[in-house]
Amino acid sequence: MSVSRISPVVPRIVSACSFSVLALSAAVSHAKDTVVIPAGSFQMGCSVNDTACDRDEGPQGGTAVNVPAFELDKFEVTVASYQACIDAGICVRPKDFQRNKYCNVGAEGRDNHPANCVDWQEALTYCEWKGGRLPYEAEWEKAARAGSTSPYPWGEEVSCKNAILDDGVTMGSVPNEPDGCGEDRTWPVGSRDANAFGLFDMQGNAGEWMMNWYASDGIAQYAAGNLTDQAQSRQRLVRGGSWDENKANLRSSFRNVKPPVSGRSIYGSIGFRCAYDPS
């Protein structure tokens, strides 16, 4: 079930005191599960010798973009972590397993899978509860590349040895179904090796919401210093590719887009992780 760039398819009230304690606790606890990405420039967009790039990925070899230091979650936000936010009365329940079998919230045995089927605002609310935000696109790509200039952080090709995706050949427990490396769903977070920064699942498993609105000239804007303030458009960015997307969508430079509100669609391919400004 490969996915193209174009999208297919009342919390409980807590007292101000309770919210302050919850927010403080969450903000403190995130530190041990994050990686500090150092400040500096990197080549963003179309990789060296990558012939699969779309026009909005810029020229081959990339474009120099400077990114300030920030922190990023090591793992995609799990069902268990998102459920804690629901239990705290901050987050609302997203579309769940009862609604669609590809949604992980409410699915038995998936507490350590990515929290998917979330709309953009639902993801942002969780990150704000944790004392953070969603990553900006240039931040995310710098972290995903982890110093690499090739289409994938480990080289020129990707398979189920590297990431959770539809590689077209790997089969598992679901007959004749390569989605999710043969499982037709996400996998537990951290099921494949971390990249050179120590980040897991930056490619595959669940695609990840970005803070930015989509702009076709976004990389040029970032190169000019505007990392955060793109004009509102119809779609937000989603990065990294997912369990039901093909190899091309897992390239470090690939810029997927989705409306921030799913409406009648099911965003089973989309999860998120949080970013944090330096303390």
FISE-955653 format. One line per 5 residues: number of its first residue (from 1); for each residue x, y, z of N, C-alpha, C. Coordinates in nm, 2 decimals, padded with zeros to 4 digits. Example, Ala and Ser with C-alpha at 12.3 -4.5 7.8 and 13.67 -1.06 7.14 Angstrom:
FISE-955653
1	01.32/-00.57/00.78/01.23/-00.45/00.78/01.32/-00.33/00.78  01.28/-00.22/00.71/01.37/-00.11/00.71/01.29/00.00/00.79
end
This chain:
FISE-955653
1	00.09/-00.12/00.00/00.00/00.00/00.00/00.09/00.12/00.00  00.16/00.15/-00.11/00.25/00.26/-00.12/00.17/00.39/-00.12  00.23/00.50/-00.06/00.16/00.62/-00.04/00.23/00.73/-00.12  00.16/00.81/-00.19/00.22/00.92/-00.27/00.23/01.04/-00.19  00.29/01.14/-00.25/00.31/01.27/-00.18/00.18/01.34/-00.15
6	00.08/01.32/-00.24/-00.05/01.38/-00.22/-00.13/01.29/-00.13  -00.20/01.34/-00.03/-00.27/01.26/00.06/-00.39/01.19/00.00  -00.40/01.05/00.02/-00.51/00.97/-00.04/-00.63/00.98/00.05  -00.59/00.90/00.08/-00.70/00.88/00.17/-00.73/00.99/00.28  -01.34/01.59/02.47/-01.31/01.71/02.54/-01.23/01.67/02.67
11	-01.09/01.70/02.62/-01.01/01.66/02.73/-01.06/01.69/02.87  -01.03/01.60/02.97/-01.07/01.64/03.11/-01.00/01.76/03.16  -01.07/01.84/03.24/-01.01/01.96/03.29/-00.93/01.93/03.42  -00.81/01.98/03.42/-00.73/01.97/03.54/-00.70/02.11/03.59  -00.67/02.12/03.72/-00.65/02.25/03.78/-00.52/02.30/03.73
16	-00.50/02.44/03.74/-00.38/02.50/03.70/-00.26/02.44/03.77  -00.28/02.41/03.90/-00.17/02.36/03.98/-00.13/02.22/03.93  -00.23/02.14/03.90/-00.21/02.00/03.85/-00.14/02.01/03.72  -00.18/02.10/03.63/-00.12/02.11/03.50/00.03/02.15/03.51  00.06/02.24/03.60/00.20/02.29/03.62/00.28/02.17/03.67
21	00.24/02.09/03.76/00.31/01.98/03.80/00.34/01.88/03.69  00.23/01.85/03.61/00.24/01.75/03.50/00.34/01.81/03.40  00.33/01.93/03.36/00.41/01.99/03.26/00.56/01.99/03.31  00.58/02.02/03.44/00.72/02.03/03.49/00.78/01.88/03.49  00.70/01.79/03.53/00.74/01.65/03.53/00.78/01.60/03.39
26	00.69/01.63/03.30/00.72/01.59/03.16/00.84/01.65/03.10  00.86/01.78/03.13/00.97/01.86/03.07/01.10/01.80/03.13  01.10/01.77/03.26/01.22/01.72/03.32/01.26/01.58/03.26  01.15/01.49/03.24/01.17/01.35/03.21/01.22/01.34/03.06  01.20/01.44/02.98/01.23/01.41/02.84/01.38/01.41/02.81
31	01.46/01.47/02.90/01.60/01.50/02.88/01.68/01.37/02.85  01.65/01.26/02.93/01.73/01.14/02.91/01.69/01.06/02.79  01.59/01.10/02.72/01.54/01.03/02.60/01.57/01.12/02.47  01.65/01.22/02.48/01.67/01.30/02.36/01.82/01.30/02.32  01.85/01.35/02.20/01.98/01.37/02.15/02.00/01.52/02.12
36	02.11/01.57/02.16/02.15/01.71/02.12/02.21/01.71/01.98  02.15/01.79/01.89/02.20/01.80/01.76/02.27/01.93/01.75  02.40/01.93/01.73/02.48/02.05/01.74/02.45/02.15/01.63  02.48/02.28/01.66/02.46/02.39/01.56/02.56/02.37/01.44  02.52/02.42/01.33/02.60/02.42/01.21/02.53/02.40/01.08
41	02.61/02.41/00.97/02.55/02.40/00.84/02.55/02.25/00.79  02.46/02.22/00.70/02.46/02.09/00.63/02.40/02.11/00.50  02.42/02.01/00.41/02.37/02.02/00.27/02.23/01.96/00.27  02.13/02.04/00.26/01.99/02.00/00.27/01.93/01.98/00.13  01.85/01.88/00.11/01.78/01.85/-00.01/01.84/01.74/-00.09
46	01.82/01.75/-00.22/01.86/01.64/-00.31/02.01/01.59/-00.29  02.03/01.47/-00.27/02.16/01.41/-00.23/02.25/01.40/-00.36  02.37/01.38/-00.33/02.47/01.36/-00.44/02.43/01.25/-00.52  02.42/01.27/-00.65/02.39/01.16/-00.75/02.25/01.10/-00.74  02.16/01.17/-00.67/02.02/01.11/-00.65/01.94/01.16/-00.77
51	01.90/01.06/-00.85/01.82/01.10/-00.97/01.67/01.09/-00.94  01.63/01.05/-00.82/01.48/01.04/-00.79/01.43/01.17/-00.73  01.50/01.28/-00.72/01.46/01.39/-00.65/01.34/01.47/-00.72  01.25/01.52/-00.65/01.15/01.61/-00.70/01.20/01.75/-00.71  01.13/01.83/-00.78/01.18/01.97/-00.80/01.20/02.05/-00.67
56	01.11/02.02/-00.57/01.11/02.09/-00.45/01.22/02.05/-00.35  01.30/01.95/-00.40/01.42/01.90/-00.32/01.54/01.98/-00.35  01.54/02.07/-00.45/01.65/02.15/-00.49/01.75/02.07/-00.58  01.87/02.13/-00.60/01.97/02.08/-00.69/02.04/01.96/-00.63  02.09/01.87/-00.72/02.17/01.76/-00.67/02.29/01.81/-00.59
61	02.32/01.74/-00.48/02.43/01.78/-00.40/02.39/01.87/-00.28  02.26/01.92/-00.29/02.20/01.99/-00.17/02.23/02.14/-00.17  02.17/02.20/-00.07/02.18/02.35/-00.05/02.23/02.37/00.09  02.32/02.45/00.11/02.37/02.48/00.25/02.27/02.55/00.33  02.24/02.49/00.45/02.14/02.54/00.54/02.20/02.54/00.68
66	02.20/02.65/00.75/02.25/02.66/00.89/02.14/02.63/00.99  02.16/02.55/01.08/02.06/02.51/01.18/02.12/02.53/01.32  02.05/02.61/01.41/02.10/02.62/01.54/02.09/02.49/01.62  02.15/02.48/01.73/02.15/02.36/01.81/02.01/02.33/01.87  01.97/02.21/01.88/01.84/02.17/01.93/01.85/02.03/01.99
71	01.74/01.99/02.06/01.73/01.85/02.10/01.62/01.78/02.03  01.63/01.65/02.01/01.53/01.57/01.94/01.51/01.44/02.01  01.39/01.39/02.02/01.36/01.26/02.08/01.43/01.15/02.01  01.49/01.06/02.09/01.56/00.95/02.03/01.46/00.86/01.95  01.34/00.85/02.00/01.24/00.76/01.94/01.11/00.83/01.90
76	01.04/00.77/01.81/00.91/00.82/01.78/00.82/00.81/01.90  00.73/00.90/01.92/00.64/00.89/02.04/00.56/00.77/02.04  00.55/00.69/02.14/00.49/00.56/02.15/00.34/00.58/02.19  00.27/00.47/02.17/00.13/00.47/02.22/00.12/00.49/02.37  00.21/00.42/02.44/00.21/00.43/02.59/00.23/00.58/02.63
81	00.33/00.64/02.57/00.36/00.78/02.60/00.24/00.87/02.57  00.18/00.85/02.45/00.07/00.94/02.42/-00.05/00.91/02.51  -00.07/00.79/02.55/-00.18/00.75/02.64/-00.16/00.82/02.77  -00.04/00.84/02.82/-00.01/00.91/02.94/-00.06/01.06/02.93  -00.05/01.12/02.81/-00.10/01.25/02.79/-00.25/01.26/02.79
86	-00.31/01.15/02.74/-00.46/01.14/02.74/-00.50/01.13/02.89  -00.44/01.04/02.96/-00.47/01.02/03.10/-00.45/01.14/03.19  -00.36/01.23/03.15/-00.34/01.35/03.22/-00.44/01.46/03.19  -00.53/01.43/03.09/-00.63/01.53/03.05/-00.59/01.63/02.96  -00.47/01.61/02.89/-00.42/01.71/02.80/-00.44/01.68/02.66
91	-00.41/01.56/02.62/-00.43/01.51/02.48/-00.57/01.45/02.46  -00.62/01.46/02.34/-00.74/01.39/02.31/-00.71/01.26/02.24  -00.80/01.16/02.24/-00.78/01.03/02.18/-00.78/01.05/02.03  -00.68/01.00/01.96/-00.68/01.01/01.81/-00.77/00.90/01.75  -00.78/00.89/01.62/-00.84/00.78/01.56/-00.77/00.65/01.61
96	-00.84/00.55/01.65/-00.78/00.44/01.72/-00.81/00.31/01.64  -00.76/00.20/01.70/-00.77/00.07/01.64/-00.91/00.03/01.62  -01.00/00.07/01.70/-01.15/00.04/01.68/-01.20/00.10/01.55  -01.14/00.22/01.51/-01.18/00.29/01.39/-01.11/00.23/01.27  -00.98/00.19/01.28/-00.91/00.13/01.17/-00.80/00.05/01.22
101	-00.78/-00.07/01.16/-00.68/-00.17/01.21/-00.54/-00.12/01.20  -00.51/-00.01/01.12/-00.38/00.04/01.11/-00.34/00.14/01.22  -00.44/00.18/01.30/-00.42/00.28/01.41/-00.37/00.20/01.53  -00.27/00.25/01.60/-00.21/00.17/01.71/-00.27/00.20/01.84  -00.33/00.32/01.87/-00.39/00.35/02.00/-00.51/00.25/02.01
106	-00.51/00.18/02.13/-00.62/00.09/02.15/-00.60/-00.05/02.10  -00.48/-00.08/02.03/-00.45/-00.21/01.98/-00.37/-00.29/02.08  -00.42/-00.41/02.10/-00.35/-00.49/02.20/-00.21/-00.52/02.16  -00.11/-00.51/02.25/00.03/-00.54/02.22/00.10/-00.43/02.15  00.05/-00.31/02.13/00.12/-00.21/02.05/00.16/-00.09/02.14
111	00.17/-00.10/02.27/00.21/00.01/02.35/00.34/00.07/02.31  00.43/-00.01/02.26/00.56/00.04/02.22/00.57/00.07/02.07  00.46/00.07/02.00/00.46/00.11/01.86/00.44/00.26/01.85  00.47/00.33/01.74/00.45/00.47/01.73/00.30/00.51/01.74  00.27/00.62/01.81/00.14/00.67/01.82/00.11/00.73/01.68
116	00.02/00.66/01.60/-00.01/00.71/01.47/-00.15/00.75/01.45  -00.20/00.77/01.33/-00.34/00.82/01.31/-00.36/00.95/01.38  -00.26/01.03/01.40/-00.27/01.16/01.47/-00.28/01.27/01.38  -00.36/01.37/01.40/-00.36/01.50/01.33/-00.25/01.58/01.38  -00.21/01.69/01.30/-00.10/01.77/01.33/-00.12/01.84/01.47
121	-00.23/01.89/01.50/-00.25/01.96/01.63/-00.24/01.86/01.75  -00.29/01.74/01.73/-00.28/01.64/01.83/-00.13/01.61/01.87  -00.05/01.60/01.76/00.09/01.58/01.78/00.15/01.70/01.86  00.12/01.82/01.81/00.18/01.94/01.87/00.14/01.95/02.02  00.01/01.93/02.05/-00.03/01.93/02.19/00.05/01.84/02.28
126	00.08/01.72/02.23/00.16/01.63/02.31/00.30/01.69/02.33  00.36/01.74/02.23/00.50/01.79/02.24/00.50/01.91/02.33  00.40/02.00/02.33/00.40/02.11/02.42/00.38/02.06/02.56  00.30/01.96/02.59/00.29/01.90/02.72/00.43/01.85/02.77  00.51/01.80/02.68/00.64/01.75/02.71/00.75/01.87/02.72
131	00.70/01.99/02.70/00.79/02.10/02.71/00.87/02.13/02.58  00.81/02.08/02.47/00.88/02.10/02.34/00.78/02.14/02.23  00.81/02.10/02.11/00.73/02.13/01.99/00.76/02.03/01.89  00.70/02.04/01.77/00.74/01.95/01.66/00.87/02.01/01.59  00.95/01.92/01.53/01.07/01.97/01.47/01.04/02.05/01.35
136	01.13/02.15/01.32/01.12/02.22/01.19/01.19/02.13/01.09  01.15/02.15/00.96/01.19/02.06/00.86/01.34/02.06/00.84  01.41/02.17/00.85/01.55/02.17/00.83/01.62/02.10/00.95  01.57/02.12/01.07/01.62/02.04/01.19/01.61/01.90/01.16  01.49/01.85/01.12/01.47/01.71/01.10/01.56/01.65/01.00
141	01.58/01.72/00.89/01.67/01.66/00.79/01.81/01.65/00.83  01.86/01.75/00.90/01.99/01.75/00.95/02.01/01.63/01.05  01.91/01.61/01.13/01.92/01.50/01.23/01.91/01.36/01.16  01.83/01.36/01.05/01.81/01.23/00.98/01.93/01.19/00.90  02.00/01.29/00.84/02.12/01.27/00.76/02.23/01.23/00.85
146	02.24/01.28/00.97/02.35/01.25/01.07/02.49/01.25/01.00  02.51/01.36/00.92/02.64/01.38/00.86/02.65/01.31/00.72  02.55/01.24/00.68/02.56/01.17/00.55/02.52/01.27/00.43  02.57/01.24/00.31/02.53/01.31/00.19/02.46/01.22/00.09  02.44/01.09/00.12/02.38/01.00/00.03/02.23/01.00/00.05
151	02.16/00.93/-00.04/02.01/00.94/-00.03/01.96/00.88/00.11  02.02/00.78/00.16/01.99/00.73/00.29/02.11/00.74/00.38  02.09/00.75/00.51/02.21/00.77/00.60/02.31/00.66/00.60  02.27/00.54/00.56/02.36/00.43/00.55/02.41/00.41/00.41  02.37/00.48/00.31/02.42/00.47/00.17/02.32/00.49/00.06
156	02.34/00.42/-00.05/02.26/00.44/-00.17/02.13/00.37/-00.17  02.11/00.27/-00.09/01.99/00.18/-00.10/01.93/00.16/00.04  01.81/00.11/00.04/01.74/00.08/00.17/01.67/-00.05/00.16  01.66/-00.13/00.26/01.58/-00.25/00.27/01.53/-00.27/00.41  01.46/-00.38/00.43/01.41/-00.40/00.56/01.52/-00.43/00.67
161	01.64/-00.45/00.62/01.75/-00.46/00.71/01.78/-00.32/00.78  01.74/-00.22/00.71/01.77/-00.08/00.76/01.66/-00.01/00.83  01.53/-00.04/00.78/01.42/00.04/00.82/01.29/-00.04/00.80  01.18/00.01/00.86/01.05/-00.06/00.84/00.98/00.01/00.73  00.96/-00.06/00.62/00.90/00.00/00.50/00.84/-00.11/00.41
166	00.79/-00.07/00.30/00.75/-00.16/00.19/00.86/-00.17/00.09  00.95/-00.27/00.11/01.06/-00.27/00.01/01.03/-00.36/-00.11  00.91/-00.41/-00.11/00.86/-00.48/-00.23/00.90/-00.63/-00.24  00.98/-00.67/-00.14/01.03/-00.81/-00.15/01.02/-00.89/-00.01  01.03/-00.81/00.10/01.03/-00.88/00.23/00.89/-00.92/00.27
171	00.88/-01.05/00.30/00.75/-01.10/00.35/00.76/-01.15/00.49  00.64/-01.15/00.56/00.64/-01.18/00.70/00.52/-01.27/00.73  00.45/-01.23/00.84/00.34/-01.31/00.88/00.21/-01.29/00.80  00.20/-01.18/00.72/00.09/-01.16/00.64/00.12/-01.20/00.49  00.05/-01.30/00.44/00.09/-01.36/00.31/00.08/-01.25/00.20
176	00.19/-01.26/00.12/00.19/-01.17/-00.01/00.18/-01.03/00.02  00.23/-00.98/00.14/00.21/-00.84/00.17/00.35/-00.78/00.22  00.42/-00.70/00.14/00.55/-00.65/00.18/00.54/-00.52/00.27  00.42/-00.46/00.29/00.40/-00.35/00.37/00.45/-00.38/00.51  00.52/-00.29/00.57/00.57/-00.31/00.71/00.67/-00.43/00.72
181	00.75/-00.45/00.62/00.84/-00.56/00.61/00.77/-00.69/00.63  00.65/-00.70/00.57/00.57/-00.82/00.58/00.47/-00.84/00.69  00.46/-00.73/00.78/00.37/-00.74/00.89/00.25/-00.66/00.87  00.24/-00.57/00.76/00.13/-00.49/00.73/00.09/-00.40/00.84  00.18/-00.34/00.91/00.16/-00.25/01.02/00.30/-00.19/01.06
186	00.29/-00.10/01.16/00.42/-00.05/01.22/00.49/-00.16/01.30  00.61/-00.13/01.34/00.68/-00.22/01.44/00.71/-00.14/01.56  00.75/-00.21/01.67/00.79/-00.14/01.79/00.90/-00.04/01.76  00.90/00.08/01.82/01.00/00.18/01.80/01.14/00.12/01.83  01.24/00.16/01.75/01.38/00.12/01.78/01.40/-00.03/01.73
191	01.32/-00.08/01.63/01.34/-00.21/01.58/01.46/-00.22/01.49  01.51/-00.12/01.44/01.63/-00.12/01.36/01.74/-00.03/01.43  01.86/-00.04/01.38/01.97/00.04/01.44/01.95/00.19/01.43  02.01/00.26/01.53/02.01/00.40/01.53/02.10/00.46/01.42  02.08/00.58/01.39/02.17/00.65/01.29/02.30/00.70/01.37
196	02.38/00.77/01.30/02.51/00.82/01.37/02.49/00.91/01.48  02.37/00.98/01.49/02.34/01.07/01.60/02.28/00.99/01.72  02.25/00.86/01.70/02.18/00.79/01.80/02.03/00.80/01.80  01.97/00.83/01.68/01.83/00.85/01.66/01.77/00.73/01.59  01.66/00.68/01.64/01.60/00.56/01.58/01.48/00.59/01.49
201	01.46/00.52/01.39/01.34/00.53/01.30/01.32/00.66/01.23  01.43/00.73/01.21/01.42/00.86/01.13/01.37/00.83/00.99  01.41/00.71/00.94/01.36/00.66/00.81/01.27/00.55/00.84  01.14/00.55/00.79/01.05/00.44/00.80/00.98/00.43/00.94  00.91/00.32/00.95/00.81/00.29/01.06/00.70/00.39/01.06
206	00.71/00.51/01.11/00.60/00.61/01.09/00.66/00.73/01.03  00.59/00.79/00.94/00.63/00.93/00.89/00.61/01.03/01.01  00.67/01.14/01.00/00.67/01.23/01.12/00.63/01.37/01.08  00.53/01.43/01.15/00.48/01.56/01.13/00.60/01.66/01.16  00.60/01.76/01.07/00.69/01.88/01.09/00.61/02.00/01.14
211	00.68/02.09/01.20/00.62/02.22/01.24/00.58/02.30/01.12  00.65/02.30/01.02/00.64/02.39/00.90/00.51/02.36/00.82  00.46/02.47/00.76/00.37/02.46/00.65/00.46/02.42/00.53  00.40/02.35/00.43/00.47/02.32/00.31/00.49/02.45/00.22  00.61/02.47/00.17/00.63/02.57/00.07/00.72/02.50/-00.04
216	00.69/02.52/-00.17/00.77/02.45/-00.27/00.91/02.50/-00.27  00.93/02.63/-00.23/01.06/02.69/-00.22/01.12/02.69/-00.08  01.07/02.59/00.00/01.11/02.59/00.14/01.26/02.58/00.16  01.33/02.50/00.09/01.47/02.49/00.11/01.54/02.62/00.08  01.50/02.69/-00.02/01.56/02.82/-00.05/01.53/02.92/00.07
221	01.41/02.91/00.12/01.38/03.00/00.24/01.47/02.96/00.36  01.49/02.83/00.38/01.58/02.79/00.49/01.72/02.84/00.47  01.77/02.83/00.35/01.90/02.87/00.32/01.92/03.02/00.34  01.81/03.10/00.32/01.82/03.24/00.35/01.80/03.28/00.49  01.78/03.18/00.58/01.77/03.20/00.72/01.63/03.19/00.78
226	01.53/03.17/00.70/01.39/03.16/00.75/01.36/03.01/00.77  01.39/02.96/00.88/01.37/02.81/00.91/01.22/02.78/00.96  01.15/02.89/01.00/01.03/02.86/01.08/00.90/02.93/01.04  00.91/03.03/00.95/00.80/03.12/00.93/00.75/03.11/00.79  00.71/02.99/00.74/00.66/02.98/00.61/00.51/03.02/00.60
231	00.47/03.08/00.49/00.33/03.12/00.48/00.23/03.00/00.49  00.12/03.02/00.55/00.02/02.92/00.57/-00.02/02.87/00.43  -00.03/02.73/00.42/-00.07/02.67/00.29/-00.18/02.56/00.33  -00.21/02.48/00.23/-00.31/02.38/00.26/-00.25/02.26/00.33  -00.12/02.24/00.33/-00.06/02.12/00.38/00.06/02.15/00.47
236	00.08/02.06/00.57/00.20/02.05/00.65/00.29/01.95/00.60  00.41/01.95/00.64/00.51/01.86/00.59/00.52/01.73/00.68  00.54/01.62/00.62/00.56/01.49/00.69/00.69/01.43/00.63  00.78/01.39/00.72/00.91/01.35/00.68/00.94/01.20/00.72  01.03/01.14/00.65/01.09/01.01/00.69/01.04/00.89/00.62
241	00.92/00.90/00.55/00.87/00.77/00.50/00.81/00.68/00.61  00.75/00.58/00.57/00.68/00.49/00.67/00.67/00.35/00.63  00.61/00.27/00.71/00.59/00.13/00.70/00.52/00.08/00.57  00.44/00.17/00.52/00.36/00.13/00.40/00.40/00.22/00.28  00.52/00.27/00.28/00.57/00.35/00.17/00.69/00.29/00.11
246	00.72/00.32/-00.02/00.83/00.25/-00.09/00.96/00.32/-00.06  01.07/00.27/-00.12/01.20/00.32/-00.10/01.22/00.46/-00.12  01.17/00.51/-00.23/01.19/00.65/-00.27/01.14/00.75/-00.16  01.03/00.71/-00.09/00.98/00.80/00.01/01.06/00.80/00.14  01.16/00.71/00.15/01.25/00.71/00.27/01.38/00.79/00.25
251	01.39/00.84/00.13/01.52/00.92/00.11/01.52/01.04/00.20  01.64/01.07/00.25/01.65/01.18/00.35/01.59/01.31/00.30  01.59/01.33/00.17/01.54/01.46/00.12/01.40/01.46/00.08  01.33/01.35/00.09/01.19/01.34/00.03/01.09/01.43/00.12  01.01/01.51/00.06/00.93/01.61/00.13/00.78/01.57/00.10
256	00.72/01.49/00.20/00.58/01.45/00.19/00.50/01.56/00.24  00.37/01.56/00.21/00.28/01.67/00.25/00.14/01.61/00.28  00.07/01.66/00.38/-00.06/01.62/00.42/-00.14/01.74/00.48  -00.27/01.74/00.45/-00.35/01.84/00.53/-00.34/01.81/00.68  -00.33/01.92/00.76/-00.31/01.90/00.90/-00.42/01.83/00.97
261	-00.54/01.83/00.92/-00.66/01.77/00.97/-00.70/01.65/00.88  -00.70/01.53/00.93/-00.73/01.41/00.85/-00.87/01.40/00.79  -00.97/01.46/00.86/-01.10/01.45/00.81/-01.15/01.30/00.80  -01.19/01.26/00.69/-01.23/01.13/00.66/-01.12/01.03/00.64  -01.00/01.08/00.62/-00.88/01.00/00.59/-00.83/00.93/00.72
266	-00.75/00.83/00.71/-00.69/00.77/00.82/-00.54/00.78/00.80  -00.47/00.85/00.89/-00.33/00.88/00.88/-00.25/00.77/00.95  -00.27/00.64/00.90/-00.20/00.53/00.96/-00.05/00.53/00.94  -00.01/00.61/00.84/00.14/00.62/00.81/00.21/00.72/00.90  00.13/00.81/00.97/00.19/00.93/01.03/00.20/00.92/01.18
271	00.32/00.94/01.24/00.34/00.96/01.38/00.41/01.09/01.40  00.50/01.09/01.50/00.57/01.21/01.53/00.68/01.19/01.64  00.77/01.28/01.65/00.86/01.29/01.76/00.87/01.44/01.80  00.92/01.47/01.91/00.93/01.61/01.96/01.07/01.67/01.95  01.08/01.80/01.93/01.20/01.87/01.94/01.20/01.97/02.06
276	01.31/02.01/02.10/01.32/02.10/02.22/01.43/02.21/02.19  01.40/02.33/02.23/01.50/02.44/02.22/01.60/02.42/02.33  01.72/02.46/02.31/01.83/02.45/02.42/01.78/02.51/02.55  01.81/02.44/02.66/01.78/02.49/02.79/01.85/02.62/02.82
end
